[in-house]
Amino acid sequence: MLNPIKTYVLLCFSFVLFSVSGQNSNRVITTSVPFLLITPDARAAGMGELGVATAADAYSQQWNPAKYAFASSEKSIGISYTPYLSKLVDDIFLGNVTFYRKVNDRSAWATSLKYFSLGDIQFNEFIGGSIVDQGQERPSELTLDLSYSLKLSEQFSMAVAGRYIRSDLRIATDADTSSANTLGVDIAGFYQSKIFDLGAQNAIFRSGINISNVGPRLNYDVGGQKSFIPTNLKMGFGLDLFFDDQNSFGIYTEFNKLLVPTPVAVYDAEGLLLGYQQPDIDFVNGMITSFSDAPGGFSEELNEITAAIGLEYQFQDVFSLRTGYFNESKEKGSRRYLTLGAGFDLNFINIDISYLFSTSNVRNPLENTIRFSLSLDLESSIPQTEAEVVSQ
């Protein structure tokens, strides 16, 4: 017998990241290892959870590793801790450590470790009318990444990343204790313009694209159905306006689509609906068909795209204010929320915080949770900041 709250959390997280409602709720796309879609850093979280086309920082590995080629610091490390479902339990969390180093002015490499723990789960069993302690387990999932980015021109870079994924979600002491393992690949591109005049201000335009977690499906049980990992297409744009050498303002937008098949209806021999499940095809065919397999046609395909917009104001590159909004179709998950955030640059230490407000009937697991992340610039380039470039 398991702790009832932990059992509920574990089962929900194993199969779907968020509760959903609506007429097409049975066709909400779900994947294994959904923790890969949780934002690890508070800077991105404060701007509507986007980051594919923002300025490079220590956490670019999670959004677009091609940004590292444009990083202003030679090397940096980021550390974050995100409590999950903190209003229900106190030991479910996401931890992340990321490190990057520039090889030269054109290239950089980065590595990161992401660990998701579902906390301690107590196993009990009724024997002879008594409850017998069967010990504890700590289900968890993790990824280990390595990426390399290269400038192909003064304004454009590309990157490739490899990812080892391990999922250990056993929930019974007599179950197979083997973990599910697979590999994933990211292919990313990033464009950053030179400074140009936009009216009375200087500006920088950015755009980015990243196809992440391309890889084989996970298999938790021998002979069982395999589960798709969250292969995801990110595309975004950003514009930074520099009012002077002390004040800047950025506006960013991002669109995401899971490259995973839409669940299809399953019927018995008599034509009765048994439920919905994803087709049993390999991940390559799954990516290809994900653009045109929605039973509701093109309109349902559009509903599978999420959108986010984020704003960031910076003062003297030492203080930042952020806000953003994330939107998902009601029929495909109904995640809609407003975010707020702030950042503080204390010499070589950057501290970011964020907060999330849900605007839909679906409660977000990170609602009413203050999130912190920390990054340390271990060696800065010259000039150190874009504001300094503008002032020259």
C-alpha positions as CSV (number, residue, x, y, z in Angstrom):
1,M,0.0,0.0,0.0
2,L,1.4,3.4,-1.0
3,N,1.1,6.8,0.4
4,P,-2.1,8.0,-1.3
5,I,-0.9,11.5,-2.2
6,K,2.3,10.2,-3.6
7,T,0.6,7.5,-5.5
8,Y,-1.7,10.0,-7.1
9,V,1.1,12.3,-8.0
10,L,3.2,9.5,-9.4
11,L,0.5,8.0,-11.6
12,C,-0.6,11.4,-12.9
13,F,3.0,12.5,-13.7
14,S,3.8,9.2,-15.4
15,F,1.1,9.5,-18.0
16,V,0.1,13.2,-18.3
17,L,1.6,16.4,-17.1
18,F,-1.5,18.4,-16.6
19,S,-5.2,17.6,-16.0
20,V,-7.4,18.5,-19.0
21,S,-11.0,19.1,-19.9
22,G,-12.9,19.8,-23.1
23,Q,-14.5,17.9,-26.0
24,N,-11.2,16.7,-27.4
25,S,-9.6,16.0,-24.0
26,N,-9.1,12.3,-25.0
27,R,-6.8,13.5,-27.8
28,V,-4.5,15.5,-25.7
29,I,-0.9,14.5,-26.6
30,T,1.0,12.9,-23.7
31,T,4.5,11.6,-23.6
32,S,6.9,9.8,-21.2
33,V,9.4,11.9,-19.3
34,P,7.3,15.0,-19.4
35,F,9.7,16.7,-16.9
36,L,11.8,17.6,-19.9
37,L,9.2,20.2,-20.7
38,I,9.5,21.9,-17.2
39,T,11.3,25.2,-17.3
40,P,14.4,24.9,-15.1
41,D,15.5,28.6,-14.9
42,A,13.7,31.5,-13.4
43,R,14.6,34.0,-16.1
44,A,12.8,32.1,-18.8
45,A,10.0,31.2,-16.4
46,G,9.4,34.9,-15.7
47,M,8.8,35.6,-19.4
48,G,6.0,33.2,-20.1
49,E,8.4,30.2,-20.1
50,L,10.2,31.0,-23.4
51,G,13.9,31.2,-24.3
52,V,14.6,30.0,-27.9
53,A,15.2,33.5,-29.2
54,T,16.3,35.4,-26.1
55,A,19.9,36.6,-25.4
56,A,22.3,33.8,-24.5
57,D,22.7,32.9,-20.8
58,A,23.9,30.0,-18.8
59,Y,20.7,28.0,-19.3
60,S,20.6,28.2,-23.1
61,Q,21.2,24.5,-23.2
62,Q,17.6,24.0,-22.2
63,W,16.2,26.2,-24.9
64,N,18.6,26.7,-27.8
65,P,22.2,25.6,-27.4
66,A,23.1,27.5,-30.6
67,K,22.9,30.7,-28.5
68,Y,26.2,29.8,-26.7
69,A,28.2,30.9,-29.7
70,F,27.0,34.5,-29.0
71,A,27.5,34.4,-25.2
72,S,29.2,37.4,-23.7
73,S,31.0,35.3,-21.0
74,E,33.7,32.9,-21.8
75,K,32.3,30.3,-19.4
76,S,29.4,30.2,-16.9
77,I,27.6,27.8,-14.6
78,G,23.9,27.7,-13.8
79,I,22.3,26.0,-10.8
80,S,18.5,25.9,-10.2
81,Y,16.1,24.1,-7.9
82,T,12.4,24.0,-8.6
83,P,9.9,22.7,-6.0
84,Y,7.0,20.9,-7.7
85,L,3.5,20.6,-6.4
86,S,4.8,22.4,-3.3
87,K,1.3,22.9,-1.9
88,L,0.7,19.2,-1.6
89,V,4.1,17.6,-0.9
90,D,7.6,18.9,0.0
91,D,10.0,16.5,-1.6
92,I,9.1,16.6,-5.3
93,F,11.5,18.8,-7.2
94,L,13.5,19.5,-10.4
95,G,17.2,20.1,-10.0
96,N,19.4,21.4,-12.8
97,V,23.1,22.1,-13.3
98,T,24.4,23.6,-16.6
99,F,27.9,24.6,-17.6
100,Y,29.2,26.1,-20.8
101,R,32.6,27.2,-22.1
102,K,33.5,29.1,-25.3
103,V,36.2,27.4,-27.3
104,N,36.9,30.6,-29.3
105,D,34.9,33.5,-30.8
106,R,33.0,31.1,-33.1
107,S,32.2,28.0,-31.0
108,A,31.3,26.7,-27.6
109,W,30.4,23.5,-25.8
110,A,28.0,22.9,-22.9
111,T,26.8,20.2,-20.6
112,S,24.0,19.9,-18.2
113,L,22.4,17.5,-15.8
114,K,18.6,17.6,-15.0
115,Y,17.2,15.5,-12.2
116,F,13.5,15.1,-11.3
117,S,12.6,13.4,-8.1
118,L,9.1,12.3,-7.1
119,G,10.0,12.0,-3.5
120,D,10.0,9.1,-1.1
121,I,7.1,6.6,-1.6
122,Q,6.3,4.2,1.3
123,F,5.4,0.6,0.4
124,N,3.1,-1.3,2.9
125,E,1.4,-4.7,2.6
126,F,-1.4,-6.3,4.6
127,I,-0.1,-9.6,6.0
128,G,-2.2,-11.5,8.6
129,G,-4.4,-8.5,9.2
130,S,-1.5,-6.3,9.9
131,I,0.3,-3.6,7.9
132,V,3.9,-4.6,7.2
133,D,6.5,-2.0,6.2
134,Q,8.0,-3.0,2.8
135,G,10.5,-0.1,2.6
136,Q,10.7,3.1,0.6
137,E,11.5,3.9,-3.0
138,R,12.4,7.2,-4.6
139,P,11.2,7.2,-8.3
140,S,13.2,9.6,-10.4
141,E,14.1,10.7,-13.9
142,L,17.2,12.4,-15.2
143,T,19.0,13.6,-18.4
144,L,22.6,14.2,-19.1
145,D,23.3,16.5,-22.1
146,L,26.3,17.6,-24.2
147,S,26.2,20.2,-27.0
148,Y,28.4,22.0,-29.4
149,S,27.6,25.3,-31.1
150,L,29.3,26.9,-34.0
151,K,28.9,30.3,-35.8
152,L,28.4,29.8,-39.5
153,S,28.5,33.5,-40.1
154,E,28.8,36.7,-38.0
155,Q,25.0,36.6,-37.4
156,F,24.0,32.9,-37.5
157,S,25.0,29.8,-35.5
158,M,23.9,26.2,-35.3
159,A,24.2,23.6,-32.6
160,V,23.8,19.9,-32.0
161,A,23.2,18.3,-28.6
162,G,23.1,14.7,-27.5
163,R,21.0,13.6,-24.5
164,Y,20.9,10.5,-22.3
165,I,17.5,10.0,-20.8
166,R,16.8,7.6,-17.8
167,S,13.4,7.1,-16.3
168,D,12.9,5.0,-13.1
169,L,9.3,5.1,-12.1
170,R,8.7,1.7,-10.5
171,I,5.8,1.8,-8.1
172,A,5.8,-1.7,-6.7
173,T,8.4,-3.7,-4.8
174,D,7.7,-6.9,-6.8
175,A,7.9,-5.1,-10.2
176,D,10.7,-5.3,-12.7
177,T,13.3,-2.9,-11.2
178,S,14.9,-2.1,-14.5
179,S,14.8,1.5,-15.7
180,A,13.8,2.8,-19.1
181,N,16.6,4.4,-21.1
182,T,16.9,6.1,-24.4
183,L,18.8,8.8,-26.3
184,G,17.7,12.1,-27.7
185,V,19.2,14.7,-30.1
186,D,18.7,18.4,-30.5
187,I,19.3,20.4,-33.7
188,A,19.2,24.1,-33.2
189,G,19.8,27.4,-35.1
190,F,20.1,31.0,-33.9
191,Y,20.2,34.3,-35.6
192,Q,21.4,37.6,-34.0
193,S,21.6,40.7,-36.0
194,K,24.1,43.5,-35.7
195,I,22.9,46.6,-33.9
196,F,20.7,48.7,-36.2
197,D,18.7,51.9,-35.9
198,L,15.0,51.5,-35.3
199,G,13.5,55.0,-35.1
200,A,15.3,56.9,-32.3
201,Q,16.6,53.7,-30.7
202,N,19.3,51.1,-31.4
203,A,18.0,47.6,-31.7
204,I,19.0,43.9,-32.0
205,F,16.7,41.3,-33.7
206,R,17.0,37.6,-32.8
207,S,15.3,34.5,-34.0
208,G,15.8,30.8,-33.1
209,I,14.6,27.3,-33.8
210,N,15.2,24.1,-32.0
211,I,14.0,20.5,-32.6
212,S,14.6,18.8,-29.3
213,N,14.5,15.3,-27.9
214,V,14.6,13.5,-31.2
215,G,15.0,9.9,-30.3
216,P,13.6,6.3,-29.8
217,R,10.6,5.7,-27.6
218,L,10.9,4.5,-24.0
219,N,9.9,1.0,-23.1
220,Y,9.0,0.5,-19.4
221,D,7.9,-3.1,-19.6
222,V,9.4,-6.0,-21.6
223,G,6.9,-6.6,-24.4
224,G,4.8,-3.6,-23.4
225,Q,3.8,-0.6,-25.4
226,K,6.5,1.9,-26.0
227,S,6.1,5.6,-25.1
228,F,7.1,8.6,-27.1
229,I,9.5,11.1,-25.6
230,P,8.6,14.8,-25.9
231,T,10.1,15.6,-29.3
232,N,9.4,19.3,-29.6
233,L,9.7,22.0,-32.2
234,K,10.4,25.5,-30.8
235,M,10.4,28.6,-33.0
236,G,10.7,32.2,-31.7
237,F,11.6,35.8,-32.4
238,G,12.9,38.6,-30.2
239,L,13.6,42.3,-30.4
240,D,15.8,44.3,-27.9
241,L,15.5,48.1,-27.9
242,F,18.3,50.2,-26.3
243,F,17.0,53.6,-25.2
244,D,20.5,54.5,-23.9
245,D,23.5,52.8,-22.4
246,Q,21.6,52.1,-19.2
247,N,18.0,51.1,-20.2
248,S,16.8,48.4,-22.6
249,F,13.6,46.7,-23.3
250,G,13.0,43.3,-25.0
251,I,9.9,41.7,-26.4
252,Y,9.9,38.0,-27.4
253,T,7.5,35.5,-28.7
254,E,7.7,31.7,-29.1
255,F,5.6,28.9,-30.6
256,N,5.9,25.2,-29.6
257,K,4.5,22.0,-31.1
258,L,5.0,18.4,-29.9
259,L,6.2,16.2,-32.8
260,V,4.3,13.3,-31.4
261,P,1.3,11.5,-32.9
262,T,-2.2,12.6,-31.8
263,P,-4.0,9.8,-29.9
264,V,-6.5,7.9,-32.0
265,A,-9.7,6.1,-31.0
266,V,-9.5,2.4,-30.3
267,Y,-12.6,0.2,-30.7
268,D,-13.5,-3.4,-29.8
269,A,-14.8,-6.0,-32.3
270,E,-18.3,-4.8,-31.7
271,G,-17.4,-1.2,-32.5
272,L,-17.5,0.1,-28.9
273,L,-15.1,2.8,-28.0
274,L,-12.4,1.4,-25.7
275,G,-10.4,4.6,-25.4
276,Y,-7.7,6.6,-27.0
277,Q,-4.0,5.8,-27.5
278,Q,-1.1,6.8,-29.7
279,P,-0.4,4.6,-32.7
280,D,2.4,2.0,-32.4
281,I,4.8,3.5,-34.9
282,D,8.5,4.5,-34.7
283,F,9.6,8.0,-33.6
284,V,10.6,9.1,-37.2
285,N,7.2,8.3,-38.6
286,G,5.7,9.8,-35.5
287,M,7.4,13.1,-36.2
288,I,6.4,13.1,-39.8
289,T,2.7,12.3,-39.2
290,S,2.4,14.7,-36.2
291,F,1.8,17.6,-38.7
292,S,-1.2,16.0,-40.3
293,D,-2.7,13.3,-38.1
294,A,-5.2,15.2,-36.0
295,P,-8.7,13.7,-36.6
296,G,-10.1,17.3,-36.5
297,G,-8.0,18.3,-39.4
298,F,-6.0,21.5,-39.8
299,S,-7.9,23.4,-37.1
300,E,-7.0,20.7,-34.5
301,E,-3.4,20.8,-35.7
302,L,-3.3,24.5,-35.0
303,N,-4.8,23.8,-31.5
304,E,-1.7,21.7,-30.8
305,I,0.6,24.7,-31.0
306,T,1.2,26.6,-27.8
307,A,2.2,30.3,-27.8
308,A,4.0,32.5,-25.4
309,I,5.0,36.2,-25.2
310,G,7.6,37.7,-22.8
311,L,8.8,41.2,-21.9
312,E,12.1,42.1,-20.2
313,Y,13.3,45.5,-19.0
314,Q,16.9,45.9,-17.9
315,F,18.5,48.8,-16.1
316,Q,22.3,49.2,-16.2
317,D,22.5,45.4,-16.8
318,V,22.2,45.0,-13.0
319,F,18.5,44.8,-12.5
320,S,15.7,43.3,-14.6
321,L,11.9,43.1,-14.5
322,R,10.0,40.5,-16.5
323,T,6.5,39.3,-17.4
324,G,5.0,37.0,-19.8
325,Y,1.9,35.0,-20.8
326,F,1.6,31.3,-22.0
327,N,-1.4,30.1,-23.9
328,E,-2.6,26.6,-24.8
329,S,-5.9,25.5,-26.5
330,K,-8.6,24.4,-24.1
331,E,-9.0,21.2,-26.1
332,K,-5.3,20.4,-25.8
333,G,-4.5,20.9,-22.2
334,S,-5.8,24.4,-21.3
335,R,-2.6,25.6,-19.7
336,R,-2.9,29.4,-19.6
337,Y,-0.9,31.5,-17.1
338,L,0.7,34.9,-16.4
339,T,4.2,35.0,-15.1
340,L,6.3,37.7,-13.3
341,G,10.0,37.8,-12.6
342,A,13.0,39.8,-11.7
343,G,16.8,39.5,-12.0
344,F,19.8,40.8,-10.1
345,D,23.3,41.0,-11.4
346,L,25.7,41.2,-8.5
347,N,29.1,41.4,-10.2
348,F,29.6,37.9,-11.6
349,I,26.6,36.3,-9.8
350,N,23.2,36.5,-11.4
351,I,20.1,35.7,-9.3
352,D,16.6,35.3,-11.0
353,I,13.2,34.8,-9.4
354,S,9.8,34.1,-10.9
355,Y,6.2,33.6,-10.0
356,L,3.3,32.1,-11.9
357,F,-0.5,32.9,-11.8
358,S,-2.9,30.4,-13.6
359,T,-5.6,32.1,-15.7
360,S,-7.5,28.9,-16.5
361,N,-9.5,26.3,-14.6
362,V,-6.6,23.9,-14.8
363,R,-4.3,24.3,-11.8
364,N,-0.6,24.5,-12.7
365,P,1.7,22.4,-10.5
366,L,4.0,25.5,-10.2
367,E,1.2,27.9,-9.2
368,N,1.9,30.1,-6.2
369,T,5.6,28.9,-6.1
370,I,8.5,31.3,-6.1
371,R,11.3,29.9,-8.3
372,F,14.9,30.8,-8.0
373,S,17.9,30.2,-10.2
374,L,21.5,31.2,-9.9
375,S,24.3,31.6,-12.5
376,L,27.9,32.5,-12.2
377,D,29.9,34.2,-15.0
378,L,33.3,32.6,-14.4
379,E,35.1,34.6,-17.1
380,S,33.7,37.6,-19.0
381,S,34.4,38.6,-22.6
382,I,35.1,42.2,-23.6
383,P,32.8,44.1,-24.0
384,Q,30.8,42.4,-21.3
385,T,27.3,43.5,-22.2
386,E,25.2,44.7,-25.1
387,A,24.6,48.0,-23.4
388,E,28.3,48.6,-23.5
389,V,28.4,47.8,-27.2
390,V,25.6,50.3,-27.8
391,S,27.4,53.0,-25.9
392,Q,30.6,52.7,-27.9
